[in-house]
């Protein structure tokens, strides 16, 4: 099975995916990161540094509130 990470960056099959990422407000760099970080059948859990790099988010901003009750 051919996967996107095996195609050269300039391959035309990447264009629609890059445009989709742009349409939903994700940077193109995130497309390449996601493509090369994990194979299609796996999950990569982003580190706090990666979240900050792509989304300017910190774990504190995205973590649910703690129940102190």
Buried (B, 14 or more C-beta within 10 A) or exposed (E): EEEBEEEEEEEEEBEEBBEEBEEEEBEEEBBBBBBEEEEEEEEEEBEEEBBBBBBEBEEEEEEEEEEEE
